[in-house]
C-alpha cells in the first residue's frame, strides 16, 4: 500500500514505515502529525486518484526529528566589476515516520 501526499508544495510517495523529510512543521519530536492533502492511494488492488484530492483518505505519522539540511552555498560573481557575494543557506526540515494510510 502506498499514497502520494502533498506537503510544503512538494509531492511524496509514502508507504507505512517510511521516514520522509518534509518542509518544517511546528511539532515536537514524538508528536503525531496527519496529512490530509492526499493525491492518490493504492491499496494493492486498485488505484484511487483524486481530482485534485482524495476526500476520504488520511496519512498519519509521528515526528522523528527536526533539524536543518546541509548548507547550500551561493556564490555570485561578475567579472571585471569587483563584485563577489558569498552566502549560505540551511533549509529547515521535519522528519516524519509514516505509520498508517487510511483510504476509507
N, C-alpha and C positions, 0 to 999 in steps of 0.2 A: 504494500500500500504506500502511495506517495501523494503529495499535494504540491501545488505551485502556489506560493504565497507572495504578497507584495508588502514590503516593509521599507520605509525610508526611501521610496522612489525606485527601489530595485526589486527584482523578482528572484525567488529562491525555490529550488526543488528540494523538498524535505521529506524524510521518512522518519518513523518513530525510532528514536535512539541517535539521530544525527545531532551534531553540535554545529551550529551556524553562527557566523559573526554578522550581526546586523548593525545598522546605524544606532547611535546611542539612544537607549531607553532609560528613563529615570526610574529605575527599580534597583533594589538592593540585591546582592547575590543571595540565592536561596529562595527568592520570592517567585511567585507564579506569574506568567505572562500569557495572554491569549491573543492570537492573531485572528482578526475577523475578515480581512481582505483576502479571500481565497479565490484564486482564478480558475483552478482546475483540481479535481480529485480523481484518483484512480484507485479502485479497491480490488485489484487483481482480476475483476470480471468485466467491469465496464468503466468507461471514462466519462466523467461529468464535467463539462466545460461551461463556465458561467458566461453571461453576456451582460455586463463585464464580470460580475462576481457570482459565485455560488452562494445563494442566500442562506442555506441551512448548514453550511459546513463551518467547522471551527478547528483550529490547530492550537493546542496548548503545550506549554513548555515551562522549564524552570531556568532562571537566570544563573549561569555558572560563574561568570566573571564580567567585570567591566574594566576597560583599560584604554590604551592608546596604541595605534598601529605603529609600524616602523616609520621613521622620518622620511618624508619625501623632500628632496632638495630642489629648489627653484633658483636658476641662475639666468639672469637677463644680461645681455651684453650687446653693445653697439660699437662696432669697430671705428677707430679714429675719432671718437667723440668723448672719450674719457668717461664712459657710462658703464658701470657694473653694479648689479644688485644681486645679492646672495641671500636667499631666505629659505626657511624650512617650515614644514607643516606636519603635525601628527594628528591624524583623524581619530576621534574617539569612537569606540565600538562597545557593543554588548554581546557577549557570547551566550547563546541560548541553546539548551538541550531540549529537543522536541520529544515530548512524552506521549501525546495522543493526537490522533486525527479522527474527527467525527464527521460523517457525511450523511447524517440522517435526513 
